[in-house]
Amino acid sequence: MTESAPIFIQLSQSIEEGVLDGLYPEESQVPSTNEFASFMRINPATAGKALNRLVDQGILYKKRGIGMFVATGARQQLLQERRDAFAAAYIQPLVAEAQRLGINVDSLHEMINAAPTSTSKTTLEGAQS
């Protein structure tokens, strides 16, 4: 979450994190605009803007008179968006720099697998599938 982002963006990102982490499972109800506003001590219009942003993205949907719910497929949609953003921010520049340095794909894989990390090598290899 970006602290310098507008509050409604911060709240929508926080809700997205909740969907990804399982705090808000698909088809579950999320807190209301007023509940978010009260908890975060923000204007209800700001909280509403965050929720409506997620509705526009297809992450949440409205049940008139009942509230907002997490859409079916929302978690998978968010994961795909995050993976795409990760590829654009990290993988594409990495591959481009490797090509400039004459590092082939096999050598790049070896370098990645040899890099110190808190994630096990098995996990990295599983992520390549």
C-alpha positions in Angstrom: 0.0 0.0 0.0 1.3 3.4 -0.9 1.1 5.9 1.9 1.3 8.9 -0.5 -1.7 7.7 -2.5 -5.1 9.3 -1.8 -7.0 7.8 1.1 -9.6 6.1 -1.1 -6.9 4.4 -3.1 -5.2 3.2 0.2 -8.5 1.8 1.4 -9.3 0.0 -1.9 -5.7 -1.5 -1.8 -6.3 -2.6 1.8 -9.5 -4.3 0.8 -7.7 -6.0 -2.2 -5.1 -7.2 0.3 -7.9 -8.6 2.4 -9.3 -10.5 -0.6 -5.9 -11.9 -1.4 -5.2 -12.9 2.2 -8.6 -14.6 2.6 -9.9 -12.0 5.1 -12.7 -11.3 2.6 -13.5 -14.7 0.9 -15.4 -14.7 -2.4 -19.1 -14.1 -1.9 -18.6 -12.8 1.6 -19.9 -9.4 2.7 -17.4 -6.6 3.3 -17.9 -3.9 5.9 -20.2 -1.0 4.9 -19.1 2.4 3.8 -20.1 3.8 7.2 -18.2 1.0 9.0 -15.0 1.7 7.0 -15.4 5.4 7.5 -15.9 5.0 11.2 -13.0 2.6 11.6 -10.6 4.6 9.6 -11.9 8.0 10.8 -12.5 9.2 7.2 -15.5 10.8 5.4 -18.1 8.2 4.3 -17.9 9.7 0.8 -14.2 8.8 0.7 -14.9 5.2 1.9 -17.7 5.0 -0.7 -15.3 6.1 -3.4 -13.0 3.2 -2.5 -15.8 0.7 -2.6 -17.1 2.0 -5.9 -13.7 1.8 -7.4 -13.6 -1.9 -6.5 -17.1 -2.4 -7.9 -15.9 -0.8 -11.2 -13.0 -3.2 -11.3 -15.3 -6.2 -10.7 -13.8 -7.1 -7.3 -16.9 -6.2 -5.4 -20.6 -6.1 -6.3 -23.6 -4.5 -4.7 -26.7 -6.2 -3.4 -29.2 -3.4 -3.2 -30.3 -2.8 0.4 -27.9 -5.4 1.8 -24.4 -4.3 1.1 -21.2 -5.0 -0.8 -19.9 -8.5 -1.5 -16.7 -10.0 -2.9 -17.3 -11.2 -6.5 -16.7 -14.7 -7.5 -13.2 -14.9 -9.2 -12.1 -11.7 -7.5 -9.1 -13.3 -5.8 -7.9 -14.9 -9.1 -8.4 -11.6 -10.9 -6.3 -9.7 -8.3 -3.6 -12.4 -8.4 -3.4 -12.1 -12.2 -3.3 -8.3 -12.1 -0.5 -8.5 -9.5 1.4 -11.1 -11.6 1.1 -9.0 -14.7 2.4 -5.9 -12.7 5.3 -8.0 -11.3 6.3 -9.1 -14.7 6.2 -5.6 -16.1 8.1 -4.1 -13.2 10.7 -6.8 -12.5 10.8 -9.6 -15.0 10.8 -7.7 -18.3 13.6 -5.3 -17.2 15.5 -8.2 -15.8 15.3 -10.1 -19.0 16.2 -7.0 -21.1 19.3 -6.3 -18.9 20.3 -10.0 -19.1 20.1 -9.8 -22.9 22.3 -6.7 -23.0 24.8 -8.5 -20.8 24.8 -11.6 -23.0 23.2 -13.8 -20.3 21.1 -16.6 -21.9 17.9 -17.9 -20.3 19.4 -21.0 -18.8 22.1 -19.0 -17.1 19.5 -16.5 -15.9 17.5 -19.4 -14.4 20.7 -20.7 -12.7 21.4 -17.2 -11.3 17.9 -16.9 -9.9 17.9 -20.3 -8.3 21.3 -19.7 -6.7 20.2 -16.3 -5.3 19.8 -16.2 -1.5 16.2 -16.0 -0.6 13.8 -16.9 2.2 11.8 -18.8 -0.3 12.9 -22.4 -0.9 14.3 -23.5 -4.3 11.4 -25.9 -4.6 8.9 -23.0 -4.4 10.8 -21.1 -7.1 10.8 -24.1 -9.4 7.1 -24.6 -8.7 6.4 -21.0 -9.7 8.0 -21.6 -13.1 5.3 -24.1 -14.0 
